[in-house]
Amino acid sequence: MKFIRSIALAGALMAAPAFAHDFAAGDLTIDHPWSRATPEGARVAAGYASITNNGSEADRLIEVRSDFAASAEIHEMAVDGNGVMTMRPLADGIEIPAGEEVKLEPGSFHIMFMGPEKQLVEGENFAGTLVFEKAGEVEVEFAVEGMGGPSGHSGHNH
């Protein structure tokens, strides 16, 4: 009996992280929304996630909202032909093609939270809403991870 309880507990513990930080709406799966910790007084914060479209039609991330910040925009960071890094808001959002995954990650597509109301502290979470053209509104929790590191995915493996 003890053995069966141990297996059940181990199964529950292994399932908990995946369940706790994946979100779904329609054919879309949002994997591990996260943000980096911010210094005191930061005027912006960035949000990231992987969005997979398991459907047969494209969808589009068109808006992001969070009570944590005055506003949020969908941005793209890119390097132009002269090696200059540029960041610009995407007024039409980001297309999530059918059967594909789009990564919002440092140095690429991301969410900019403007005017955060508080410092983001590693280990905390904050709520947000991703709005898709077809799948509608998806409530998510952004996990706040450490400031350093190339990917910000401290302890999270894909």
Sine and cosine of phi, psi and omega as CSV:
sin_phi,cos_phi,sin_psi,cos_psi,sin_omega,cos_omega
0.00,0.00,-0.66,0.75,0.01,-1.00
-0.87,0.50,-0.66,0.75,0.00,-1.00
-0.87,0.49,-0.70,0.72,-0.01,-1.00
-0.90,0.43,-0.68,0.74,0.04,-1.00
-0.88,0.47,-0.63,0.77,0.01,-1.00
-0.89,0.45,-0.69,0.73,0.03,-1.00
-0.90,0.43,-0.69,0.72,0.00,-1.00
-0.89,0.45,-0.68,0.74,0.01,-1.00
-0.91,0.42,-0.70,0.71,0.02,-1.00
-0.88,0.48,-0.67,0.74,0.04,-1.00
-0.89,0.46,-0.67,0.74,0.01,-1.00
-0.91,0.41,-0.65,0.76,0.00,-1.00
-0.92,0.38,-0.63,0.78,0.01,-1.00
-0.94,0.35,-0.56,0.83,-0.03,-1.00
-0.98,0.20,-0.47,0.88,-0.12,-0.99
-0.85,0.53,-0.77,0.64,-0.05,-1.00
-0.88,0.48,-0.66,0.75,-0.01,-1.00
-0.91,0.42,-0.69,0.72,-0.01,-1.00
-0.92,0.39,-0.64,0.77,-0.11,-0.99
-0.94,0.34,-0.41,0.91,-0.09,-1.00
-0.80,-0.60,0.38,0.93,0.17,-0.98
-0.91,-0.42,0.63,-0.78,-0.01,-1.00
-0.77,-0.64,0.49,-0.87,-0.05,-1.00
-0.65,-0.76,0.50,-0.87,0.12,-0.99
-0.46,-0.89,0.86,-0.51,-0.03,-1.00
0.84,0.55,-0.81,-0.59,-0.02,-1.00
-1.00,0.02,0.04,1.00,-0.08,-1.00
-0.99,-0.16,0.61,-0.79,0.15,-0.99
-0.84,-0.54,0.78,-0.63,0.05,-1.00
-0.95,-0.30,0.90,-0.44,-0.07,-1.00
-0.97,-0.23,0.82,-0.58,0.17,-0.99
0.75,0.66,0.91,0.41,0.15,-0.99
-0.89,0.46,0.71,-0.70,-0.04,-1.00
-0.49,-0.87,0.27,-0.96,0.07,-1.00
-0.59,-0.81,0.37,-0.93,0.09,-1.00
-1.00,0.05,0.48,-0.88,0.13,-0.99
-0.86,0.52,0.50,-0.86,-0.02,-1.00
-0.88,-0.47,0.45,-0.89,0.10,-1.00
-0.96,0.29,0.35,-0.94,0.06,-1.00
-0.82,0.58,0.72,-0.69,0.06,-1.00
0.99,0.16,0.14,0.99,0.00,-1.00
-0.86,0.51,0.63,-0.77,-0.03,-1.00
-0.99,-0.11,-0.17,0.99,0.06,-1.00
-0.59,-0.81,0.35,-0.94,0.14,-0.99
-0.59,-0.80,0.43,-0.90,-0.02,-1.00
-0.92,-0.39,0.50,-0.86,0.05,-1.00
-0.83,-0.55,0.55,-0.83,-0.06,-1.00
-0.67,-0.74,0.33,-0.94,0.07,-1.00
-0.05,-1.00,0.21,-0.98,0.18,-0.98
-0.93,-0.37,0.74,-0.68,-0.02,-1.00
-0.87,-0.49,0.85,-0.52,0.00,-1.00
-0.93,-0.37,0.74,-0.67,0.05,-1.00
-0.97,-0.24,0.96,-0.29,0.00,-1.00
-1.00,0.02,0.09,1.00,-0.07,-1.00
-1.00,-0.04,-0.10,-1.00,-0.02,-1.00
-0.97,-0.23,0.01,1.00,0.05,-1.00
-0.80,-0.61,0.58,-0.82,0.05,-1.00
-0.91,0.41,0.46,-0.89,0.14,-0.99
-0.78,-0.62,0.04,-1.00,-0.05,-1.00
-0.57,-0.82,0.77,-0.64,0.16,-0.99
-0.98,0.20,0.90,-0.43,-0.13,-0.99
-0.92,-0.38,-0.28,0.96,-0.04,-1.00
-0.34,-0.94,0.48,-0.88,0.10,-0.99
-0.72,-0.69,0.67,-0.74,0.04,-1.00
-0.73,-0.68,0.49,-0.87,0.12,-0.99
-0.36,-0.93,0.68,-0.73,0.08,-1.00
-0.93,0.36,-0.26,0.96,-0.03,-1.00
-0.93,0.37,-0.41,0.91,-0.09,-1.00
-0.73,-0.69,0.39,-0.92,0.01,-1.00
-0.89,0.46,-0.60,0.80,0.04,-1.00
-0.39,-0.92,0.20,-0.98,0.04,-1.00
-0.62,-0.78,0.61,-0.79,0.02,-1.00
-0.74,-0.67,0.46,-0.89,0.10,-1.00
-1.00,-0.04,0.83,-0.56,-0.08,-1.00
-0.84,-0.54,0.30,-0.95,0.15,-0.99
-0.77,-0.64,0.74,-0.67,0.12,-0.99
-0.96,-0.28,0.70,-0.71,-0.01,-1.00
-0.52,-0.86,0.28,-0.96,0.07,-1.00
-0.93,-0.37,0.82,-0.58,-0.03,-1.00
-0.99,0.17,-0.02,-1.00,-0.06,-1.00
-0.87,0.49,-0.37,0.93,0.00,-1.00
-1.00,-0.09,0.12,0.99,0.01,-1.00
0.99,0.16,0.22,0.98,0.00,-1.00
-1.00,-0.01,0.79,-0.62,0.01,-1.00
-0.98,0.18,0.75,-0.66,0.03,-1.00
-0.82,-0.57,0.48,-0.88,0.09,-1.00
-0.74,-0.67,0.75,-0.66,-0.02,-1.00
-0.61,-0.79,0.56,-0.83,0.09,-1.00
-0.95,0.33,0.54,-0.84,0.03,-1.00
-0.96,-0.27,0.99,-0.11,-0.07,-1.00
-0.86,0.51,-0.51,0.86,-0.01,-1.00
-1.00,-0.07,0.09,1.00,0.01,-1.00
0.97,0.22,-0.35,-0.93,-0.04,-1.00
-0.83,-0.56,0.79,-0.61,0.07,-1.00
-0.97,0.26,0.68,-0.73,0.10,-0.99
-0.93,-0.37,1.00,-0.09,-0.09,-1.00
-0.89,0.46,0.49,-0.87,0.04,-1.00
-0.84,0.55,0.72,-0.69,0.07,-1.00
0.95,0.31,0.25,0.97,-0.05,-1.00
-0.80,-0.60,0.23,-0.97,0.06,-1.00
-0.91,-0.41,0.70,-0.71,0.10,-1.00
-0.90,-0.44,0.79,-0.61,-0.01,-1.00
-0.98,-0.21,0.81,-0.58,0.19,-0.98
-1.00,-0.07,0.93,-0.36,-0.14,-0.99
-0.52,-0.85,0.29,-0.96,0.02,-1.00
-0.82,0.57,0.68,-0.73,0.03,-1.00
0.99,0.12,0.13,0.99,-0.05,-1.00
-0.58,-0.81,-0.64,-0.77,0.10,-0.99
-0.92,0.39,0.61,-0.79,0.05,-1.00
-0.28,-0.96,0.13,-0.99,0.06,-1.00
-0.96,-0.28,0.73,-0.68,0.09,-1.00
-0.96,-0.28,0.87,-0.50,0.10,-1.00
-1.00,-0.08,0.90,-0.43,-0.05,-1.00
-0.99,-0.11,0.69,-0.72,0.05,-1.00
0.91,0.42,0.80,0.60,0.03,-1.00
-0.87,0.49,0.61,-0.79,-0.06,-1.00
-0.99,0.12,-0.22,0.97,0.02,-1.00
-0.43,-0.90,0.26,-0.97,0.07,-1.00
-0.94,0.34,0.67,-0.74,0.09,-1.00
-1.00,0.07,0.83,-0.56,-0.05,-1.00
-0.93,-0.36,0.74,-0.67,0.01,-1.00
-0.79,0.62,0.72,-0.70,0.01,-1.00
0.99,-0.11,-0.25,0.97,0.04,-1.00
-1.00,-0.02,0.15,-0.99,0.07,-1.00
-0.77,-0.63,0.37,-0.93,0.19,-0.98
-0.62,-0.79,0.49,-0.87,-0.07,-1.00
-1.00,0.09,0.50,-0.87,0.09,-1.00
-0.48,-0.88,0.25,-0.97,0.05,-1.00
-0.80,-0.59,0.83,-0.55,0.12,-0.99
-0.99,-0.14,0.75,-0.66,-0.03,-1.00
-0.92,-0.40,0.84,-0.54,-0.01,-1.00
-0.94,-0.35,0.51,-0.86,0.00,-1.00
-0.84,0.55,-0.72,0.70,-0.07,-1.00
-0.97,-0.23,-0.69,0.72,-0.08,-1.00
-0.97,0.24,-0.27,0.96,0.03,-1.00
0.99,0.14,-0.45,-0.89,-0.08,-1.00
-1.00,0.08,0.69,-0.72,0.04,-1.00
-0.80,-0.60,0.88,-0.47,0.07,-1.00
-0.98,0.18,0.78,-0.62,0.01,-1.00
-0.74,-0.67,0.25,-0.97,0.13,-0.99
-0.89,-0.46,0.81,-0.58,0.08,-1.00
-1.00,0.00,0.82,-0.58,0.06,-1.00
-1.00,0.08,0.73,-0.68,0.02,-1.00
-1.00,-0.03,0.85,-0.52,-0.03,-1.00
-0.93,-0.36,0.09,-1.00,-0.07,-1.00
-0.87,0.50,0.43,-0.90,-0.01,-1.00
-0.92,0.40,-0.62,0.78,-0.13,-0.99
-1.00,0.07,-0.04,-1.00,0.07,-1.00
1.00,-0.05,0.59,-0.81,-0.06,-1.00
-0.92,0.39,-0.53,0.85,-0.08,-1.00
-0.93,-0.37,-0.32,0.95,-0.06,-1.00
0.98,0.20,-0.06,1.00,-0.05,-1.00
-1.00,-0.02,0.85,0.53,0.01,-1.00
-0.89,0.45,0.90,-0.44,0.06,-1.00
0.97,0.24,0.18,0.98,0.02,-1.00
-0.88,-0.48,0.87,-0.49,0.00,-1.00
-0.94,-0.33,0.59,-0.80,0.08,-1.00
-0.97,-0.23,0.00,0.00,0.00,0.00
